[in-house]
Amino acid sequence: MSKNIRHWENVHIPLWLMKDTCWMLQWKVFGICMIFPTMLVAIYLAWKTRVEDEFFINLAICFWIGANAYWMCCEFFHHEEIKNYAGYPFLVGMASVAWFYGNRLFGKNKGQGIL
């Protein structure tokens, strides 16, 4: 894994933590603003690893953050009745993780990339 990817992973963690902290503290404007850089870095990481084994993990993170952001916005704007739709991207993320581990355990190249 390149140092550039590792750098962006280390940038991504505080962004995600700040977004979730804003959610916890009910700081709506800042929390919503934090969705964009957090998602952009997650998408960037998935794109940069698209031909590597970690792609499916990074893809799962994209779906996880998307679901998490949707859930946060539902709570911020009192739409609790529709927050359960966040379950769909969570499921896609879990399927992506399952694909990653399935490929690693049973794939032809066993841990040597996806393509």
N, CA, C and O atoms as a DFTB+ gen file, in Angstrom:
460 C
 N C O
     1  1       0.851      -1.179       0.000
     2  2       0.000       0.000       0.000
     3  2       0.892       1.235       0.000
     4  3       1.858       1.317       0.758
     5  1       0.563       2.171      -0.840
     6  2       1.415       3.352      -0.965
     7  2       1.248       4.290       0.230
     8  3       0.245       4.269       0.943
     9  1       2.277       5.110       0.411
    10  2       2.234       6.096       1.502
    11  2       1.109       7.102       1.286
    12  3       0.520       7.595       2.248
    13  1       0.808       7.409       0.012
    14  2      -0.263       8.357      -0.296
    15  2      -1.614       7.817       0.185
    16  3      -2.405       8.556       0.771
    17  1      -1.875       6.538      -0.060
    18  2      -3.133       5.932       0.393
    19  2      -3.185       5.942       1.912
    20  3      -4.207       6.291       2.504
    21  1      -2.089       5.562       2.534
    22  2      -2.036       5.548       4.007
    23  2      -2.289       6.947       4.556
    24  3      -2.996       7.104       5.551
    25  1      -1.716       7.967       3.912
    26  2      -1.939       9.354       4.346
    27  2      -3.429       9.690       4.328
    28  3      -3.951      10.247       5.294
    29  1      -4.120       9.351       3.227
    30  2      -5.528       9.687       3.108
    31  2      -6.383       8.868       4.075
    32  3      -7.413       9.349       4.550
    33  1      -5.969       7.649       4.366
    34  2      -6.681       6.885       5.402
    35  2      -6.560       7.578       6.756
    36  3      -7.518       7.619       7.529
    37  1      -5.386       8.119       7.035
    38  2      -5.181       8.828       8.304
    39  2      -5.914      10.159       8.344
    40  3      -6.280      10.618       9.427
    41  1      -6.138      10.788       7.209
    42  2      -6.952      12.012       7.140
    43  2      -8.423      11.653       7.330
    44  3      -9.180      12.387       7.965
    45  1      -8.804      10.527       6.774
    46  2     -10.207      10.118       6.780
    47  2     -10.741       9.860       8.192
    48  3     -11.886      10.194       8.496
    49  1      -9.925       9.278       9.033
    50  2     -10.373       8.918      10.388
    51  2     -10.827      10.139      11.183
    52  3     -11.927      10.108      11.734
    53  1     -10.029      11.231      11.274
    54  2     -10.529      12.394      12.024
    55  2     -11.770      13.034      11.393
    56  3     -12.628      13.554      12.106
    57  1     -11.868      12.997      10.055
    58  2     -13.072      13.540       9.415
    59  2     -14.302      12.767       9.872
    60  3     -15.320      13.358      10.231
    61  1     -14.199      11.452       9.857
    62  2     -15.307      10.598      10.265
    63  2     -15.640      10.840      11.744
    64  3     -16.810      10.939      12.111
    65  1     -14.626      10.931      12.571
    66  2     -14.853      11.183      13.997
    67  2     -15.505      12.546      14.238
    68  3     -16.384      12.676      15.089
    69  1     -15.073      13.557      13.489
    70  2     -15.682      14.888      13.650
    71  2     -17.149      14.861      13.231
    72  3     -18.001      15.445      13.901
    73  1     -17.444      14.177      12.115
    74  2     -18.840      14.083      11.660
    75  2     -19.695      13.415      12.730
    76  3     -20.768      13.915      13.068
    77  1     -19.234      12.302      13.258
    78  2     -20.018      11.590      14.265
    79  2     -20.101      12.345      15.592
    80  3     -21.106      12.248      16.297
    81  1     -19.064      13.089      15.932
    82  2     -19.109      13.918      17.143
    83  2     -20.138      15.029      16.987
    84  3     -20.871      15.337      17.927
    85  1     -20.194      15.628      15.811
    86  2     -21.220      16.660      15.546
    87  2     -22.610      16.060      15.657
    88  3     -23.526      16.701      16.172
    89  1     -22.770      14.855      15.186
    90  2     -24.059      14.164      15.291
    91  2     -24.425      13.989      16.762
    92  3     -25.539      14.306      17.177
    93  1     -23.481      13.483      17.539
    94  2     -23.732      13.248      18.957
    95  2     -24.093      14.547      19.686
    96  3     -24.979      14.562      20.541
    97  1     -23.400      15.633      19.339
    98  2     -23.619      16.917      20.009
    99  2     -24.771      17.722      19.398
   100  3     -25.083      18.820      19.859
   101  1     -25.399      17.166      18.357
   102  2     -26.512      17.813      17.665
   103  2     -26.113      19.136      17.015
   104  3     -26.905      20.078      16.973
   105  1     -24.890      19.199      16.511
   106  2     -24.424      20.352      15.754
   107  2     -24.783      20.117      14.293
   108  3     -23.972      19.607      13.519
   109  1     -25.986      20.487      13.929
   110  2     -26.546      20.122      12.629
   111  2     -25.753      20.667      11.447
   112  3     -25.380      19.908      10.552
   113  1     -25.495      21.951      11.434
   114  2     -24.839      22.559      10.272
   115  2     -23.442      21.968      10.078
   116  3     -23.091      21.543       8.978
   117  1     -22.655      21.942      11.142
   118  2     -21.293      21.420      11.017
   119  2     -21.312      19.924      10.698
   120  3     -20.496      19.448       9.909
   121  1     -22.235      19.189      11.304
   122  2     -22.350      17.759      11.020
   123  2     -22.657      17.491       9.559
   124  3     -22.053      16.613       8.942
   125  1     -23.593      18.246       9.007
   126  2     -23.943      18.081       7.592
   127  2     -22.777      18.506       6.704
   128  3     -22.500      17.860       5.692
   129  1     -22.097      19.580       7.074
   130  2     -20.929      20.008       6.298
   131  2     -19.829      18.947       6.316
   132  3     -19.089      18.820       5.341
   133  1     -19.711      18.199       7.380
   134  2     -18.669      17.181       7.489
   135  2     -18.955      15.945       6.634
   136  3     -18.057      15.139       6.391
   137  1     -20.200      15.794       6.177
   138  2     -20.515      14.660       5.300
   139  2     -19.672      14.731       4.032
   140  3     -19.134      13.716       3.591
   141  1     -19.552      15.906       3.449
   142  2     -18.928      16.050       2.138
   143  2     -17.442      15.693       2.133
   144  3     -17.029      14.881       1.306
   145  1     -16.623      16.262       3.019
   146  2     -15.208      15.851       2.965
   147  2     -15.016      14.384       3.368
   148  3     -14.132      13.703       2.846
   149  1     -15.841      13.908       4.289
   150  2     -15.714      12.517       4.724
   151  2     -16.038      11.566       3.575
   152  3     -15.308      10.603       3.337
   153  1     -17.133      11.836       2.861
   154  2     -17.502      10.995       1.719
   155  2     -16.495      11.137       0.573
   156  3     -16.145      10.145      -0.067
   157  1     -16.035      12.348       0.314
   158  2     -15.076      12.544      -0.771
   159  2     -13.791      11.751      -0.553
   160  3     -13.274      11.132      -1.482
   161  1     -13.282      11.771       0.667
   162  2     -12.063      11.009       0.955
   163  2     -12.345       9.509       0.853
   164  3     -11.511       8.762       0.343
   165  1     -13.504       9.061       1.329
   166  2     -13.854       7.640       1.223
   167  2     -13.951       7.207      -0.239
   168  3     -13.459       6.139      -0.606
   169  1     -14.576       8.023      -1.063
   170  2     -14.698       7.710      -2.490
   171  2     -13.313       7.728      -3.156
   172  3     -13.003       6.872      -3.984
   173  1     -12.501       8.700      -2.787
   174  2     -11.139       8.779      -3.324
   175  2     -10.355       7.505      -2.983
   176  3      -9.679       6.942      -3.844
   177  1     -10.445       7.058      -1.741
   178  2      -9.734       5.844      -1.332
   179  2     -10.234       4.621      -2.090
   180  3      -9.438       3.776      -2.500
   181  1     -11.541       4.521      -2.279
   182  2     -12.087       3.397      -3.036
   183  2     -11.598       3.456      -4.484
   184  3     -11.230       2.430      -5.058
   185  1     -11.594       4.627      -5.062
   186  2     -11.141       4.776      -6.447
   187  2      -9.659       4.406      -6.582
   188  3      -9.276       3.690      -7.507
   189  1      -8.836       4.897      -5.658
   190  2      -7.401       4.633      -5.742
   191  2      -7.067       3.156      -5.526
   192  3      -6.022       2.689      -5.980
   193  1      -7.931       2.423      -4.846
   194  2      -7.660       1.008      -4.583
   195  2      -8.515       0.098      -5.464
   196  3      -8.675      -1.084      -5.161
   197  1      -9.057       0.638      -6.540
   198  2     -10.018      -0.109      -7.362
   199  2      -9.448      -1.370      -7.981
   200  3     -10.219      -2.264      -8.332
   201  1      -8.159      -1.485      -8.129
   202  2      -7.565      -2.709      -8.683
   203  2      -6.782      -3.481      -7.616
   204  3      -5.988      -4.364      -7.938
   205  1      -7.011      -3.146      -6.361
   206  2      -6.327      -3.818      -5.263
   207  2      -7.326      -4.595      -4.421
   208  3      -8.539      -4.421      -4.536
   209  1      -6.795      -5.434      -3.594
   210  2      -7.605      -6.273      -2.717
   211  2      -8.471      -5.439      -1.768
   212  3      -9.596      -5.831      -1.460
   213  1      -7.964      -4.305      -1.307
   214  2      -8.684      -3.482      -0.331
   215  2      -9.862      -2.710      -0.911
   216  3     -10.591      -2.058      -0.163
   217  1     -10.063      -2.765      -2.204
   218  2     -11.157      -2.016      -2.819
   219  2     -12.493      -2.310      -2.144
   220  3     -13.248      -1.384      -1.844
   221  1     -12.794      -3.573      -1.903
   222  2     -14.105      -3.922      -1.357
   223  2     -14.275      -3.441       0.084
   224  3     -15.392      -3.154       0.516
   225  1     -13.185      -3.354       0.818
   226  2     -13.256      -2.774       2.162
   227  2     -13.535      -1.282       2.052
   228  3     -14.384      -0.756       2.772
   229  1     -12.828      -0.594       1.158
   230  2     -13.057       0.842       0.980
   231  2     -14.434       1.129       0.409
   232  3     -15.045       2.146       0.738
   233  1     -14.924       0.244      -0.442
   234  2     -16.291       0.390      -0.950
   235  2     -17.300       0.250       0.197
   236  3     -18.269       1.006       0.278
   237  1     -17.062      -0.716       1.071
   238  2     -17.932      -0.894       2.238
   239  2     -17.932       0.354       3.108
   240  3     -18.974       0.746       3.635
   241  1     -16.774       0.976       3.261
   242  2     -16.686       2.206       4.055
   243  2     -17.517       3.314       3.409
   244  3     -18.182       4.073       4.113
   245  1     -17.486       3.416       2.083
   246  2     -18.311       4.415       1.384
   247  2     -19.789       4.199       1.694
   248  3     -20.502       5.145       2.025
   249  1     -20.246       2.954       1.585
   250  2     -21.650       2.666       1.874
   251  2     -21.963       2.905       3.351
   252  3     -23.037       3.405       3.685
   253  1     -21.040       2.553       4.224
   254  2     -21.249       2.745       5.659
   255  2     -21.404       4.231       5.973
   256  3     -22.340       4.616       6.673
   257  1     -20.510       5.062       5.470
   258  2     -20.588       6.500       5.742
   259  2     -21.842       7.092       5.119
   260  3     -22.482       7.952       5.723
   261  1     -22.202       6.647       3.921
   262  2     -23.435       7.130       3.301
   263  2     -24.652       6.800       4.137
   264  3     -25.518       7.649       4.345
   265  1     -24.723       5.568       4.618
   266  2     -25.847       5.163       5.464
   267  2     -25.842       5.935       6.773
   268  3     -26.886       6.376       7.254
   269  1     -24.666       6.089       7.335
   270  2     -24.503       6.807       8.593
   271  2     -24.923       8.270       8.440
   272  3     -25.583       8.822       9.321
   273  1     -24.541       8.899       7.322
   274  2     -24.900      10.300       7.069
   275  2     -26.403      10.443       6.859
   276  3     -27.012      11.398       7.341
   277  1     -27.003       9.496       6.139
   278  2     -28.452       9.507       5.928
   279  2     -29.188       9.412       7.276
   280  3     -30.133      10.157       7.535
   281  1     -28.743       8.497       8.108
   282  2     -29.342       8.301       9.428
   283  2     -29.210       9.578      10.256
   284  3     -30.163       9.997      10.912
   285  1     -28.026      10.194      10.225
   286  2     -27.798      11.435      10.967
   287  2     -28.774      12.518      10.504
   288  3     -29.383      13.198      11.331
   289  1     -28.923      12.681       9.193
   290  2     -29.827      13.706       8.671
   291  2     -31.278      13.415       9.046
   292  3     -32.037      14.337       9.347
   293  1     -31.668      12.146       9.031
   294  2     -33.030      11.788       9.462
   295  2     -33.277      12.211      10.897
   296  3     -34.344      12.730      11.227
   297  1     -32.285      11.985      11.751
   298  2     -32.440      12.393      13.150
   299  2     -32.416      13.912      13.297
   300  3     -33.189      14.467      14.079
   301  1     -31.548      14.585      12.565
   302  2     -31.469      16.040      12.643
   303  2     -32.785      16.699      12.237
   304  3     -33.197      17.690      12.838
   305  1     -33.439      16.150      11.222
   306  2     -34.632      16.786      10.681
   307  2     -35.918      16.060      11.062
   308  3     -36.960      16.238      10.430
   309  1     -35.826      15.233      12.115
   310  2     -36.991      14.570      12.715
   311  2     -37.773      13.721      11.718
   312  3     -39.002      13.778      11.661
   313  1     -37.048      12.941      10.940
   314  2     -37.659      11.991      10.012
   315  2     -37.307      10.571      10.446
   316  3     -36.854       9.744       9.654
   317  1     -37.529      10.328      11.714
   318  2     -37.174       9.029      12.304
   319  2     -37.895       7.866      11.618
   320  3     -37.401       6.739      11.617
   321  1     -39.053       8.144      11.041
   322  2     -39.841       7.067      10.426
   323  2     -39.190       6.505       9.165
   324  3     -39.539       5.403       8.739
   325  1     -38.260       7.230       8.563
   326  2     -37.611       6.729       7.341
   327  2     -36.132       6.403       7.550
   328  3     -35.444       6.043       6.594
   329  1     -35.640       6.520       8.763
   330  2     -34.214       6.264       8.964
   331  2     -33.848       4.796       8.764
   332  3     -32.677       4.470       8.572
   333  1     -34.843       3.909       8.808
   334  2     -34.554       2.488       8.604
   335  2     -34.065       2.186       7.189
   336  3     -33.476       1.131       6.954
   337  1     -34.301       3.102       6.239
   338  2     -33.782       2.909       4.894
   339  2     -32.252       2.915       4.870
   340  3     -31.639       2.459       3.905
   341  1     -31.650       3.428       5.923
   342  2     -30.184       3.380       6.028
   343  2     -29.690       1.939       6.060
   344  3     -28.520       1.674       5.787
   345  1     -30.567       1.022       6.390
   346  2     -30.177      -0.386       6.432
   347  2     -29.729      -0.932       5.090
   348  3     -28.899      -1.839       5.045
   349  1     -30.259      -0.402       3.993
   350  2     -29.882      -0.909       2.672
   351  2     -28.406      -0.675       2.344
   352  3     -27.713      -1.623       1.973
   353  1     -27.906       0.554       2.469
   354  2     -26.466       0.704       2.211
   355  2     -25.604      -0.020       3.245
   356  3     -24.503      -0.467       2.922
   357  1     -26.090      -0.143       4.488
   358  2     -25.345      -0.942       5.462
   359  2     -25.225      -2.386       4.964
   360  3     -24.159      -2.992       5.070
   361  1     -26.320      -2.940       4.420
   362  2     -26.289      -4.307       3.894
   363  2     -25.347      -4.443       2.701
   364  3     -24.625      -5.434       2.584
   365  1     -25.355      -3.448       1.817
   366  2     -24.446      -3.487       0.673
   367  2     -22.997      -3.441       1.163
   368  3     -22.130      -4.132       0.629
   369  1     -22.750      -2.631       2.168
   370  2     -21.411      -2.572       2.751
   371  2     -21.004      -3.901       3.363
   372  3     -19.862      -4.332       3.205
   373  1     -21.924      -4.552       4.057
   374  2     -21.625      -5.859       4.639
   375  2     -21.386      -6.898       3.551
   376  3     -20.524      -7.764       3.701
   377  1     -22.140      -6.821       2.460
   378  2     -21.926      -7.736       1.333
   379  2     -20.548      -7.495       0.711
   380  3     -19.872      -8.439       0.301
   381  1     -20.144      -6.249       0.645
   382  2     -18.831      -5.919       0.110
   383  2     -17.718      -6.503       0.986
   384  3     -16.730      -7.030       0.475
   385  1     -17.885      -6.406       2.286
   386  2     -16.906      -6.995       3.208
   387  2     -16.905      -8.519       3.065
   388  3     -15.845      -9.143       3.083
   389  1     -18.083      -9.114       2.924
   390  2     -18.174     -10.564       2.736
   391  2     -17.464     -10.969       1.445
   392  3     -16.767     -11.984       1.409
   393  1     -17.640     -10.176       0.387
   394  2     -16.959     -10.459      -0.885
   395  2     -15.439     -10.401      -0.699
   396  3     -14.711     -11.255      -1.204
   397  1     -14.971      -9.382       0.033
   398  2     -13.543      -9.227       0.305
   399  2     -12.996     -10.470       0.999
   400  3     -12.002     -11.045       0.555
   401  1     -13.643     -10.887       2.088
   402  2     -13.137     -12.045       2.832
   403  2     -13.359     -13.349       2.077
   404  3     -12.537     -14.261       2.168
   405  1     -14.458     -13.449       1.332
   406  2     -14.676     -14.636       0.510
   407  2     -13.601     -14.779      -0.549
   408  3     -13.073     -15.869      -0.769
   409  1     -13.277     -13.664      -1.209
   410  2     -12.217     -13.669      -2.219
   411  2     -10.874     -14.018      -1.593
   412  3     -10.075     -14.746      -2.182
   413  1     -10.636     -13.501      -0.413
   414  2      -9.365     -13.750       0.269
   415  2      -9.245     -15.221       0.690
   416  3      -8.171     -15.815       0.606
   417  1     -10.354     -15.792       1.139
   418  2     -10.321     -17.183       1.612
   419  2     -10.416     -18.196       0.481
   420  3      -9.733     -19.220       0.500
   421  1     -11.272     -17.908      -0.514
   422  2     -11.579     -18.912      -1.526
   423  2     -11.183     -18.521      -2.942
   424  3     -11.323     -19.329      -3.860
   425  1     -10.691     -17.294      -3.141
   426  2     -10.359     -16.830      -4.482
   427  2      -9.150     -17.544      -5.062
   428  3      -8.354     -18.139      -4.335
   429  1      -9.024     -17.476      -6.374
   430  2      -7.917     -18.135      -7.080
   431  2      -6.554     -17.617      -6.601
   432  3      -5.613     -18.392      -6.429
   433  1      -6.463     -16.315      -6.392
   434  2      -5.170     -15.722      -6.037
   435  2      -4.987     -15.539      -4.547
   436  3      -3.937     -15.060      -4.119
   437  1      -5.959     -15.898      -3.751
   438  2      -5.920     -15.835      -2.287
   439  2      -5.091     -14.672      -1.739
   440  3      -3.936     -14.833      -1.344
   441  1      -5.724     -13.490      -1.730
   442  2      -5.100     -12.325      -1.116
   443  2      -4.143     -11.555      -2.016
   444  3      -3.413     -10.690      -1.533
   445  1      -4.129     -11.850      -3.310
   446  2      -3.203     -11.167      -4.192
   447  2      -3.917     -10.170      -5.104
   448  3      -3.428      -9.891      -6.199
   449  1      -5.014      -9.650      -4.698
   450  2      -5.740      -8.668      -5.495
   451  2      -7.017      -9.244      -6.069
   452  3      -7.247     -10.452      -6.014
   453  1      -7.835      -8.381      -6.614
   454  2      -9.147      -8.824      -7.093
   455  2      -9.206      -8.993      -8.591
   456  3     -10.086      -9.697      -9.087
   457  1      -8.310      -8.382      -9.328
   458  2      -8.380      -8.461     -10.780
   459  2      -7.169      -9.119     -11.372
   460  3      -7.078      -9.261     -12.592
